[in-house]
């Protein structure tokens, strides 16, 4: 229910809003559902002017109906599936990361979140020959580790260098810098990042490792600003994923629930933001330095059957 205010649309000034109020018309809904001719007489305004106001208000405030078929068509034309390069993870994710969506990897310290992100960056840049934007908020990204992973993909030095150039890295350590960076990318920087990538292609993956590192310190207590900043980050990531058809991959920490179970961090407000969430853990019984990780699908909007757990190397 939207309350009428002066200036909401051309012709709706203070005087007319006052007259409409006096006639019991306080909201856009009231204007739209009233008899325009009768209302024009009661408010001493011309029928033509009131009709024009009604038409603008209708256009501004009503949702245009869209058929299910149109929505499905839009989904098909805008969604692509980006393989992570890890068969186990791809199977869990129903073939890979979906563009237009946010996928979250959550897990405790050293559970392998960053390593999986590096693997995705390497696979997308080297095998798929597409651009990657990698936002590193922990200082954990190392060019040496990327190169090590690239060497496992290809022995060609030129190919390795081209792949490295397709990964645009931003290092920043506060939520304000993260928001600035995302807004700049949304305002055209993403295309520039793609243009700067060797061999063309477009940016297909936007990785933020980690979102919780810059947001979690601002949550809790009476820090309302933290919550608002978190939802701004969520909003920009969602619109970027949709508008640019990129797969957004973020990492999050975990906390322990009352029963000792692992829960994704950042609380209930962040919960619905990623469409898909995978919990990473060291494989049970594994020795300290094993690279085997257990990945469990703990949220998915599309998976109804099939394995929900995989072991990743
Ligand atoms: N160069 C490497 N080669 C192989 N395995 C590595 C390498 N570097 C790190 N690892 C493995 O990755 C683990 C750390 O993983 P990673 O940094 O991805 O964890 P994380 O979940 O991102 O942790 P945090 O939340 O603390 O940043 C190490 O314990 C090690 O087993």
Boltz pocket constraint, residues with backbone or C-beta under 6 A from the ligand:
constraints:
  - pocket:
      binder: B
      contacts: [[A, 107], [A, 108], [A, 109], [A, 110], [A, 111], [A, 112], [A, 113], [A, 114], [A, 115], [A, 116], [A, 138], [A, 140], [A, 145], [A, 288], [A, 289], [A, 290], [A, 291]]
      max_distance: 6.0
